[in-house]
Amino acid sequence: MIHIRLGIFLLCVLVTLGLVSCSTSNGVVFDRSKPHHGDGEFVSLKKGSFFGHMKMRMREDDPPPRDADAVKAIVGEADRNLIESYAMQPRVTWIGHATSLVQYRGINYLTDPHLTQYPFYYEFYVEPRFTQPALSFEEMPPIDFIVISHNHYDHLDHRTVDMFGDSVLWYVPLGLKAWFLDRGISSHRVIELDWWQSHQFNQQVLVTFTPSEHWSKRTPWDANKSLWGGWSVDIAGFKSWFAGDTGYNERYFRDIGERLGPFRLAMIPIGAYAPRYFMGESHVDPAQAIDIHRDVAAQQSLAIHWGTFQMTIEPAFEPPRLLQTEMAKRGLAAEEFEVVKIGDTLVLD
């Protein structure tokens, strides 16, 4: 009964959102010579059916309750002195969920920043984050640019976007620039790219948008109207890669490794994978995260996209356990795929 009431409520919310936003055009000209460009939308294995999601939730049990001590155990304290200092060596701080702060040679960039409480438009009836971001907006060092992987609410948070506004350069997938302009961001502050397109941020920084196996949607009417993907960032030879959200596609990831790798750092999701029959097309499990780590030729990976929002049914602290078990099976050293606390900083040699 709880699931049914939730479904009815969320349907009403989505209809409301759609009515006020479906008239906006994103101005994309689709190129049918590209396999991921379709007829008026981008090509994905999944469109994200609302009713399909509700059917799955009514079929499955709720995830087990979270132990308060276990929650505390995955939260550290960010080293503000380190973060505010000039990065002579590359470093990355996990802020929480898919948000990481990467720093090197005076460049600071963020991935999918989400600094508020709810992974949805409305701040009620949806469970808030159960761990807080390691840094608030006010505690952030000056940010040069932000990369956005796709438009789902837990990756593109409108409240956080409003905080940064025109103070940063935004790198966004094809079809998403119009959304930023509608929020008052200046056109020259938003760089919209298709897969494999690059932009030179400055003489030492090259940013490239890379493929992933996912989908996009914020309302009932805009499924796959904007693209999704990951981001390669080369800062004076230090190569990092952010996977965004993705299912496993060996061809995509091997291609990324061959074209743009090897990467000194990869930020790869390990959570939000259950049940597999529903999530498998668009979210990797920990074993597949290791496959991606190897495919893209990453020297070191950081486990992200867990320990913040309970949006799927696996136990909240299962992802790192499964990752470490799988690493032991395959003979990977612990430092090859790091599991850290929220707020921890990895300094890379």
Long-range contacts (C-beta under 8 A, 24 or more apart in sequence): 3-54, 3-57, 3-58, 4-58, 6-54, 6-57, 6-125, 7-54, 7-57, 7-58, 9-125, 10-50, 10-54, 10-125, 11-50, 13-121, 13-122, 13-125, 14-50, 14-219, 14-220, 15-220, 17-121, 17-218, 17-219, 18-219, 18-220, 18-221, 21-218, 21-219, 21-221, 21-222, 22-219, 22-220, 22-221, 22-222, 24-178, 24-179, 24-182, 25-178, 26-175, 26-176, 26-177, 26-178, 26-179, 26-225, 26-226, 27-175, 27-177, 27-178, 28-174, 28-175, 28-225, 28-226, 34-194, 34-195, 36-195, 36-211, 36-227, 38-224, 40-225, 41-223, 41-224, 41-225, 42-174, 42-175, 42-216, 42-224, 42-225, 42-226, 42-227, 42-228, 43-224, 44-213, 44-214, 44-215, 44-216, 44-224, 44-228, 45-213, 45-215, 45-247, 45-281, 45-282, 46-214, 46-215, 46-281, 46-282, 47-215, 47-217, 47-223, 47-224, 48-215, 48-217, 48-223, 50-220, 52-278, 53-278, 56-275, 56-278, 60-275, 60-313, 61-313, 62-313, 63-310, 63-312, 63-313, 63-314, 63-315, 63-316, 64-315, 66-130, 66-310, 66-316, 66-317, 70-316, 70-317, 71-130, 71-131, 71-316, 73-341, 74-131, 74-307, 74-317, 74-341, 74-342, 75-131, 75-132, 75-341, 75-342, 75-343, 76-134, 76-340, 76-341, 76-342, 76-343, 76-344, 77-134, 77-343, 78-134, 78-135, 78-139, 78-343, 78-345, 79-345, 80-139, 82-345, 82-347, 83-135, 83-141, 83-345, 84-141, 89-347, 89-348, 89-349, 90-235, 90-238, 90-240, 90-264, 90-265, 90-347, 90-348, 91-345, 91-346, 91-347, 91-348, 92-240, 92-265, 92-267, 92-302, 92-345, 92-346, 92-348, 93-134, 93-135, 93-343, 93-344, 93-345, 93-346, 94-134, 94-302, 94-304, 94-340, 94-341, 94-342, 94-343, 94-344, 95-133, 95-134, 95-135, 95-342, 95-343, 96-129, 96-131, 96-132, 96-133, 96-134, 96-307, 96-308, 96-342, 97-129, 97-154, 97-304, 97-305, 97-307, 97-308, 97-309, 98-149, 98-154, 98-155, 98-244, 98-245, 98-267, 98-269, 98-304, 98-305, 99-133, 99-304, 100-242, 100-267, 100-302, 100-304, 101-135, 101-140, 101-141, 102-233, 102-240, 102-265, 103-141, 104-235, 104-236, 104-238, 105-204, 105-235, 105-236, 105-238, 107-144, 107-204, 107-205, 107-235, 108-141, 108-142, 108-143, 108-144, 109-143, 109-144, 109-145, 109-146, 109-147, 109-233, 110-140, 110-143, 110-146, 110-147, 110-168, 111-146, 111-147, 111-149, 111-231, 111-242, 111-267, 112-147, 112-148, 112-149, 112-155, 112-156, 112-242, 112-244, 113-146, 113-157, 113-160, 113-164, 114-154, 114-155, 114-157, 114-160, 115-157, 115-159, 115-160, 115-163, 116-157, 116-159, 116-160, 119-153, 119-154, 119-157, 119-309, 119-311, 120-153, 121-153, 121-158, 127-309, 127-310, 129-308, 129-309, 130-308, 130-309, 130-310, 130-316, 131-307, 131-308, 131-342, 132-342, 133-342, 134-342, 134-343, 135-343, 137-163, 137-164, 143-167, 143-168, 144-168, 144-169, 144-201, 145-169, 145-170, 145-171, 145-201, 145-207, 146-170, 146-171, 147-171, 147-207, 147-231, 147-233, 147-242, 148-172, 148-173, 148-176, 149-173, 149-212, 149-214, 149-228, 149-229, 149-230, 149-231, 149-242, 149-243, 149-244, 149-245, 150-176, 150-214, 150-215, 150-216, 150-226, 150-227, 150-228, 150-229, 150-244, 150-245, 151-176, 151-179, 151-216, 151-217, 151-218, 151-226, 151-228, 152-216, 152-217, 152-218, 152-245, 153-218, 154-309, 154-311, 155-244, 155-245, 156-218, 158-183, 161-185, 169-201, 171-199, 171-207, 171-209, 171-231, 173-209, 173-216, 173-226, 173-227, 173-228, 173-229, 174-226, 174-227, 175-216, 175-225, 175-226, 175-227, 176-226, 176-227, 179-218, 179-226, 194-227, 195-227, 195-229, 196-259, 204-235, 204-236, 205-233, 205-234, 205-235, 205-236, 206-233, 206-234, 207-231, 207-232, 207-233, 207-234, 208-232, 208-233, 208-234, 208-260, 210-241, 210-252, 210-256, 210-260, 211-249, 211-252, 211-255, 211-256, 212-243, 212-244, 212-245, 212-246, 212-247, 212-249, 212-252, 213-246, 213-247, 213-248, 213-249, 213-252, 213-281, 213-282, 214-244, 214-245, 214-246, 214-247, 214-282, 215-282, 230-256, 232-256, 232-260, 232-263, 234-260, 238-264, 238-265, 238-348, 239-263, 239-264, 239-265, 240-264, 240-265, 240-266, 240-267, 241-265, 241-266, 241-267, 241-296, 241-298, 242-266, 242-267, 243-267, 243-268, 243-269, 243-292, 244-269, 245-269, 245-272, 245-282, 245-283, 245-305, 246-282, 246-283, 246-284, 246-292, 247-280, 247-281, 247-282, 247-283, 247-284, 247-288, 248-284, 248-288, 248-291, 248-292, 250-291, 250-295, 253-291, 253-292, 253-295, 253-296, 254-295, 254-296, 256-295, 256-296, 257-295, 257-296, 257-297, 258-297, 261-296, 261-297, 261-298, 262-296, 262-297, 262-298, 262-299, 263-296, 263-297, 263-298, 263-299, 264-298, 264-299, 264-300, 264-348, 265-298, 265-299, 265-300, 265-301, 265-302, 265-346, 265-348, 266-292, 266-293, 266-296, 266-298, 266-300, 266-301, 266-302, 267-301, 267-302, 267-304, 268-292, 268-293, 268-298, 268-301, 268-302, 268-303, 268-304, 268-337, 269-304, 269-305, 269-306, 270-303, 270-304, 270-305, 270-306, 270-319, 270-320, 270-322, 270-323, 271-305, 271-306, 271-307, 271-312, 271-314, 271-319, 272-305, 272-306, 272-311, 272-312, 272-314, 273-312, 273-314, 273-319, 274-312, 274-313, 274-314, 275-312, 275-313, 279-312, 283-312, 285-322, 286-319, 286-320, 286-322, 286-323, 286-326, 287-322, 287-326, 289-323, 289-337, 290-323, 290-326, 290-327, 290-330, 290-332, 290-337, 293-336, 293-337, 299-336, 300-335, 300-336, 300-337, 300-338, 300-346, 300-348, 301-336, 301-337, 301-338, 302-337, 302-338, 302-340, 302-346, 303-337, 303-338, 303-339, 303-340, 307-342, 308-342
